[in-house]
Amino acid sequence: MKITFLTAGSRGDTQPYIALGLALQKAGHSVRIATFANFKALVESSGLEFYPVQGDVIQVSRSEIGREAMSPDNPLKVMLSFNQLKKLVDNLQQDFYNACIGADAVAYHPGAAIGYFTAQEMKIPAVLATPYAFTPTSDYPSLLFYHLPRLGNIYNSLTHRIQAQIFWSTASQAIREYWQRQFGHPPANFGNPFQRQITRHDPTLISYSEHVFPRPAGWPEHVHITGYWFLDEEAGWQPPQDLLDFLQDGEPPVYVGFGSVGDATMAEQKTRLVIEALKQSGQRGVLATGWNAMTKIINLPESIYMIDSAPHSWLFPRMAAVVHHGGAGTTAAGFRAGVPNIILPFGNDQFAWGLRAFELGVGPRPVPQKRLTVETLAGAITAALQPQVFAAAGTLGEKIRREHGAENAAEIISRCWT
């Protein structure tokens, strides 16, 4: 069978689908991944078929719209910033639809909701493959509301519906207009698809661990928490010798990196703040510049090593702790590594992952980027390195490493045709 994956976003939005694609390939299926050209080499080096989608996600992340979309700290701001993203999604729909031609099933990120209607049109299974839940539960709020005051069970359930509607509203107009041009009418049964994904033929797969968020008892049978979908070391990647030397020359350092988020105009200031906080907390550091948030500077202290990026699966277990933005993928890697996580959220669901790390005892209370100072970061690092945090992080890491999320998800997808 041939499965097409549709995803739009950062590397963290793409990498889990590669991991799941490899598990499906191992099970005998053919896999195509439709995403931005920025990730062509990543997809193809993994041995999967790449299908190009218009756009440059790095340029988007550095634009005013992109920066605003990555920094909202409450649901209203998320809704307003996602509304601006409508300008960027119009041109994606044709590519997403074309990528599905010839497929036997479509698995889609919530940011590529046209996947559901395309699958219905082609009479093939549609799989909502998502890093966060859209199925309502009264047990806890949705991720966009998770860090806000708790207002009871009815409120909790409502927040999941609001979150689903925020995501749907970003793409709905573009999907409708594309379908009208292509077929002369809107898609059949046009409307928010996320909560329809509750059947064996059209399931929901959520790529986090039940050890992080337990599965609510009232969920439909075919809404699955599979465990994380981890992609391990990139093909051909080797650590630089000077990085190996740095790691061997002292105590395990603290990793600091913010992936694809951040303001490039403030990168040097952020880098110097991080270095000073590491100095105040008495720690060595490995700093990953990423796309925007930090930059390489001259005259680094001997206690600091800078790198563009490195596979988290290799680097994180070698660290004393990891400091990051709280993206779903980076948080997953931090949890699996079994080291303390210090989360400095910029926006969106990052606040939820930071609070959940604190609730699980595997990190200090998150420090929002807007409140970040040398003192708050140094204090968070010191708090993270306490014995009880190490112990809790180690225990959670052991549990997650025993899971086989991508394989579980691949098995569920394989059953969609039966």
C-alpha positions in Angstrom: 0.0 0.0 0.0 1.1 3.6 -0.7 0.6 6.2 2.1 1.0 9.9 1.5 1.8 12.1 4.5 0.9 15.8 4.4 2.7 18.2 6.8 3.5 21.9 6.9 5.6 23.6 9.4 9.1 23.3 11.0 11.5 20.4 11.2 9.8 19.3 14.3 6.5 19.0 12.4 8.2 16.9 9.7 10.6 14.6 11.5 7.9 12.5 13.3 6.3 11.7 10.0 9.6 10.4 8.7 9.9 8.1 11.7 6.4 6.8 11.1 7.0 6.5 7.4 10.1 4.4 8.1 8.0 2.1 10.3 5.4 1.7 7.6 8.2 1.1 5.0 9.6 -1.6 7.2 6.1 -3.2 7.3 6.1 -3.4 3.5 4.3 -0.1 2.6 5.4 2.6 0.2 5.6 6.1 1.7 5.6 9.6 0.2 6.0 12.8 2.4 4.7 16.1 1.1 6.4 19.0 2.8 8.5 22.1 2.2 11.7 21.9 0.1 13.7 22.8 3.2 13.3 19.2 4.3 13.9 17.4 0.9 17.4 16.2 2.0 16.1 15.0 5.3 13.3 13.0 3.8 15.3 11.5 1.0 18.3 10.7 3.1 15.9 8.5 5.2 15.0 6.6 2.1 11.4 7.9 1.6 9.8 9.6 -1.4 9.7 13.4 -1.2 6.9 15.5 -2.7 7.6 19.3 -2.8 5.2 21.8 -1.3 5.5 25.5 -2.2 7.2 27.8 0.3 10.3 28.3 2.3 9.6 27.7 6.0 12.8 29.4 7.1 11.9 32.6 5.4 8.4 32.4 6.8 9.8 31.9 10.4 11.9 35.1 9.9 9.0 37.1 8.6 6.7 39.3 10.7 3.8 36.9 10.2 6.0 34.0 11.1 7.4 35.5 14.3 3.9 36.5 15.4 2.6 33.0 14.8 5.3 31.5 17.0 4.9 33.8 20.0 1.2 34.1 21.2 0.8 33.3 24.9 -3.0 32.9 25.1 -5.7 31.3 22.9 -7.0 34.7 21.6 -3.6 35.7 20.4 -3.2 32.3 18.9 -6.4 32.8 16.9 -5.4 36.2 15.7 -1.9 35.0 14.7 -3.3 31.9 12.9 -5.7 34.2 11.1 -2.6 35.9 9.6 -1.3 32.5 8.5 -4.3 32.2 6.1 -2.3 34.4 3.7 0.4 31.7 3.5 -1.7 28.5 3.2 -3.7 29.3 -0.1 -0.9 28.1 -2.3 -0.4 24.8 -0.4 -3.7 23.2 -1.3 -2.9 22.2 -4.9 0.4 20.6 -3.9 -1.2 18.7 -1.0 -4.0 17.4 -3.3 -1.6 16.4 -6.1 0.7 14.6 -3.5 -2.2 12.3 -2.7 -2.9 11.1 -6.3 -2.3 7.4 -6.5 -2.2 6.9 -2.7 -4.0 4.2 -0.8 -4.3 6.3 2.3 -3.6 9.8 3.5 -2.1 10.8 6.9 -2.2 14.4 7.6 -0.9 17.0 10.2 -3.8 19.2 11.5 -2.2 22.1 9.5 -2.9 20.1 6.3 -6.6 19.4 6.8 -7.3 19.1 3.1 -5.9 15.6 3.5 -9.3 14.5 5.0 -11.4 15.8 2.1 -8.9 14.5 -0.4 -9.1 11.0 1.1 -12.9 11.1 1.1 -12.9 12.2 -2.5 -10.6 9.3 -3.4 -12.5 6.9 -1.2 -9.4 5.9 0.8 -8.6 6.0 4.5 -7.8 9.4 6.2 -5.6 9.4 9.3 -5.3 12.4 11.5 -1.7 12.1 12.6 -1.2 14.8 15.2 1.2 15.8 18.0 -1.7 16.9 20.2 -5.2 15.8 20.9 -8.3 17.3 19.3 -10.8 14.8 20.8 -12.6 16.5 23.7 -12.1 15.3 27.2 -13.2 16.7 30.6 -10.0 15.3 32.2 -7.8 18.3 31.3 -7.8 21.3 29.1 -6.4 21.3 25.5 -2.8 22.3 25.1 -3.5 25.9 24.1 -5.4 26.4 27.4 -3.3 24.1 29.6 -1.3 26.8 31.3 -4.3 29.0 32.1 -6.5 28.8 35.2 -8.6 25.6 35.6 -12.3 26.2 35.4 -13.8 22.7 35.7 -14.8 19.7 33.5 -17.2 21.4 31.2 -14.6 24.1 30.5 -11.9 21.5 29.9 -14.1 19.8 27.2 -14.9 23.1 25.6 -11.2 24.1 25.2 -10.6 21.0 23.0 -13.4 22.1 20.7 -12.1 25.7 20.6 -8.5 24.5 19.8 -9.8 22.3 17.0 -11.8 25.3 15.6 -8.8 27.6 15.7 -6.7 25.1 13.6 -9.6 24.5 11.2 -10.3 28.2 10.7 -6.7 28.7 9.4 -7.2 26.4 6.4 -10.9 26.1 5.8 -11.3 29.0 3.5 -8.3 28.0 1.4 -9.6 24.4 1.1 -13.1 25.6 0.1 -11.8 28.0 -2.5 -9.4 25.4 -3.9 -12.1 22.8 -4.1 -14.5 25.2 -5.8 -11.9 26.0 -8.5 -11.0 22.3 -8.9 -14.5 20.7 -8.8 -17.0 23.5 -9.1 -18.4 22.9 -5.6 -17.2 22.6 -1.9 -16.1 19.3 -0.6 -18.9 16.9 0.5 -19.8 17.3 4.1 -17.5 20.3 4.4 -16.7 21.2 7.9 -14.1 20.7 10.7 -12.9 17.1 10.2 -10.8 16.5 13.3 -13.5 15.1 15.5 -14.8 12.9 12.7 -11.6 10.9 12.9 -12.9 8.2 15.2 -13.4 5.1 13.1 -11.1 2.2 12.1 -11.1 3.4 8.6 -10.4 7.1 9.6 -8.6 7.0 13.0 -6.8 9.6 15.0 -3.2 8.9 16.0 -1.6 11.1 18.7 2.2 11.1 18.8 2.8 11.5 22.5 3.2 9.1 25.5 0.5 8.0 27.9 3.2 8.5 30.6 3.0 12.2 29.8 -0.7 12.6 29.2 -2.9 9.6 30.2 -5.5 8.5 27.8 -9.0 9.7 28.9 -11.3 6.9 29.7 -14.2 8.3 27.6 -12.4 8.6 24.3 -13.7 6.6 21.3 -11.9 3.3 20.5 -10.2 4.5 17.4 -8.5 7.6 18.9 -5.1 6.3 19.8 -2.2 7.6 21.9 0.6 5.6 20.3 3.7 6.9 22.0 6.2 9.3 20.4 7.4 8.8 16.8 11.2 9.2 17.1 13.6 9.6 14.2 17.1 8.6 15.4 20.4 9.8 14.1 20.4 11.2 10.6 21.9 9.1 7.9 25.6 9.8 7.6 25.7 12.3 10.5 28.9 12.1 12.6 29.7 14.3 15.6 32.6 16.8 15.0 35.8 15.7 16.8 36.0 19.0 18.7 32.5 18.4 20.1 33.6 14.9 21.2 36.7 16.5 22.8 34.6 19.1 24.6 32.3 16.5 26.0 35.2 14.4 27.3 37.0 17.4 28.8 34.7 18.0 31.8 31.4 17.4 33.4 28.3 16.9 31.2 27.2 20.3 29.9 23.8 21.9 29.7 22.3 22.0 26.2 20.6 25.3 25.1 18.7 25.5 21.8 15.5 26.9 20.4 15.1 25.1 17.1 13.2 27.1 14.5 11.7 29.8 16.8 13.1 33.1 17.9 13.8 36.6 16.7 16.9 36.7 14.5 17.3 40.4 15.2 17.8 39.6 18.9 20.0 36.5 18.4 23.3 38.0 19.7 21.6 39.4 22.8 19.9 36.1 23.6 23.2 34.2 23.1 25.1 36.4 25.5 22.3 36.1 28.1 22.5 32.3 27.9 26.2 32.3 28.3 26.1 34.6 31.3 23.3 32.4 32.9 25.4 29.3 32.4 28.4 31.1 34.0 26.3 32.2 37.0 25.0 28.6 37.5 28.5 27.2 37.2 27.7 25.0 34.2 29.4 24.3 30.9 27.1 24.6 27.9 26.5 23.3 24.4 24.6 26.0 22.4 22.7 25.1 19.2 22.2 28.3 17.1 19.1 26.9 15.2 17.4 29.1 12.7 16.8 32.3 14.5 17.2 32.5 18.3 21.0 32.5 18.8 24.1 33.2 16.7 27.8 32.3 16.8 29.9 34.9 18.5 33.6 35.3 18.8 35.7 34.9 22.0 33.6 32.2 23.5 34.5 31.1 27.0 36.2 27.7 27.1 33.1 26.4 29.0 30.9 27.0 25.9 30.7 25.0 22.7 28.5 26.2 19.8 27.0 24.1 17.0 24.5 24.7 14.3 22.5 21.6 15.2 22.9 18.0 16.2 20.5 15.0 16.4 18.7 15.2 19.7 18.8 11.4 20.0 22.6 11.5 20.1 23.2 14.7 22.0 20.6 14.9 24.7 21.5 11.8 26.7 25.1 13.2 27.0 23.8 16.4 28.7 23.3 17.3 32.3 20.0 19.0 31.3 18.4 20.5 28.2 17.1 24.0 27.9 14.7 24.6 25.0 11.6 26.3 23.7 9.2 23.4 24.5 8.3 22.4 21.0 6.5 19.0 21.0 9.3 17.2 19.2 12.1 18.7 21.3 10.2 18.1 24.5 9.7 14.4 23.5 13.4 14.0 22.8 14.2 15.6 26.2 11.8 13.3 28.0 13.2 10.2 26.3 16.8 11.2 27.1 16.0 11.0 30.8 17.6 14.3 31.7 15.9 17.4 33.3 14.1 19.7 30.8 14.2 23.5 31.3 11.5 25.0 29.1 11.5 28.6 28.0 8.3 28.9 25.9 7.8 31.4 23.2 4.1 30.7 22.4 1.3 28.2 21.4 1.5 24.7 22.9 5.0 25.3 24.3 3.6 26.6 27.6 1.7 23.4 28.0 4.7 21.2 27.5 6.7 23.4 30.0 4.0 23.1 32.6 3.6 19.4 32.1 7.4 18.9 32.5 7.1 20.7 35.9 4.0 18.7 36.9 5.9 15.4 36.1 8.8 16.6 38.2 11.3 16.4 35.3 12.0 20.1 35.2 11.5 23.4 37.0 8.5 25.7 36.4 8.8 27.1 32.8 10.2 30.6 32.3 8.3 32.4 29.5 10.7 34.1 27.0 9.1 37.5 27.8 10.3 37.1 31.4 13.8 35.6 30.6 16.7 37.2 32.3 20.2 36.0 33.3 18.9 35.5 36.8 15.7 33.6 35.9 17.6 31.2 33.6 20.4 30.7 36.1 17.9 29.9 38.8 16.0 27.5 36.5 19.2 25.6 35.6 20.1 25.3 39.3 16.6 24.0 40.2 16.7 21.5 37.3 20.0 20.0 38.6 18.6 18.9 41.9 18.7 15.1 42.7 14.9 14.6 42.8 14.6 16.1 39.3 17.3 13.9 38.0 15.6 10.9 39.4 12.1 11.7 38.0 13.6 12.5 34.6 15.5 9.2 34.6 12.4 7.3 35.4 10.3 9.0 32.8 13.0 8.4 30.2 13.1 4.7 30.9 9.3 4.4 30.4 9.4 6.3 27.2 12.3 4.3 25.8 10.3 1.1 26.3 7.5 2.4 24.0 7.4 1.8 20.3 5.2 4.7 19.1 6.0 4.7 15.4 5.6 0.9 15.2 2.3 1.1 17.1 1.0 3.8 14.7 2.2 1.9 11.6 0.2 -1.1 12.8 -3.0 0.9 13.3 -2.6 2.5 9.8 -2.1 -1.0 8.3 -5.5 -2.0 9.8 -7.3 0.9 8.1 -8.0 -1.2 5.0 -9.4 -4.2 6.8 
